[in-house]
Amino acid sequence: MNQFPPGFLWGAATAAHQVEGNNTNSDLWVLEHIQPTLFVEPSLDACDHFHRFREDIRLLASLGLNTYRFSVEWARIEPERNHFSLAALDHYRRVLAACHEYGVTPMVTFYHFSSPRWFAAMGGWEKKPAADLFARYCERAAAHLGDLIGFASTFNEPNLPMLLRWISNIDIPFPTVLRMGRQAARAVGSNRFGCFFLGDAAKLQEAMIGAHHRARAAMKSGPGSYPVGVNISLQDEQATGPKNKRDQKCREVYDEWLKAAAQSDYAGIQTYTRCRVGKRGDLGPEEGIELTQMGYEFWPEALEICLRYAHERCGGVPLYITENGVATEDDSRRVEYIRRALSGVLRCLADGIDVRGYIHWSLLDNFEWIMGYRPKFGLVAVNRLTQERRIKPSAYYLGAIARENRMTDLLEAPTGAEYPV
Ligand code: GCO
């Protein structure tokens, strides 16, 4: 079988802070501009998607993709506590309208790692009013945008802080994190700075699960009628021996959020690689295996395993792959990655698993958080000096599959000449 079900969503994703540029009112902007900082460079103009969204959405549609996943930025919509910006909300209405104009289903994430500065200065997710504040922001944004939304998710990878506690191959010096937190607090005139990447992962998880359910209810009570889910980061966790900690890791990192997804309208699955788990926890990459620019293994087969795992844990809710991709300068490896990942999706479908869409990360080469602009995840390259976009062969490859809604027999990616943009 090489056919995808009718109505399958084919898309690409971005996130506000990574592409819009000048997200100056966010906590991450603060962290990028203090000393010491873990960010290798600041985001600055990013891809100037804030102004170029129309041409980017048009480009996505011209490739043959029918879905655009992006996030709306809390730091713009509520620049100060209790003050909502109509101008920012209208901006996102224009983004949504552009999707409809080009026949693209908009999939909106309400929180993709960045918060307003005032929220960080208040202490962030660990403080009591956090869930209330988030639910209220979602309510306001959904009231203004809901009639144009196709799908919504409350959070992007809210389980990431728990996952980061396990990952052994990222080397974040703890004293630097502490100093960074202190400097950031000073920069916002507070004695605390609570943000998604710093702080107590377990406390944060508890607060965010509560916030997810409340925000979802708020969205449901507003205009429009769209599925609301949550996007979860999943790795293919492989046990390396009898005393490994794989099951413990899955319980701590995934299961609570998969349960929350099961009580929602869908689960967004975001998978990039596998991880081998040993007696003491995560092991690094296996010797001899190809690595991506992120330092982890090139392992497209992880997607199939994670879909099966999520299906088992989430029961009947539909699964959407809301992120999957690879950081590489060699675009032919991206084509190979997509080919193998989608073959796994087809095997899941053949077994009756309800997968309804594949949204690739990312539409554009963009700001990869602390790693800056070096990792290249885009189907489309961005010249950082001119903001010029250049479509890569992998974009045409994914577009060709999307247009036909089946795996094509192409051995090589199409050049694009077949599909004029
Ligand atoms: C994340 C995000 C994206 C990343 C992507 C590549 O998981 O961090 O959802 O913002 O850019 O996963 O690492």
Boltz pocket constraint, residues with backbone or C-beta under 6 A from the ligand:
constraints:
  - pocket:
      binder: B
      contacts: [[A, 15], [A, 18], [A, 156], [A, 157], [A, 233], [A, 270], [A, 323], [A, 361], [A, 367], [A, 368], [A, 377]]
      max_distance: 6.0
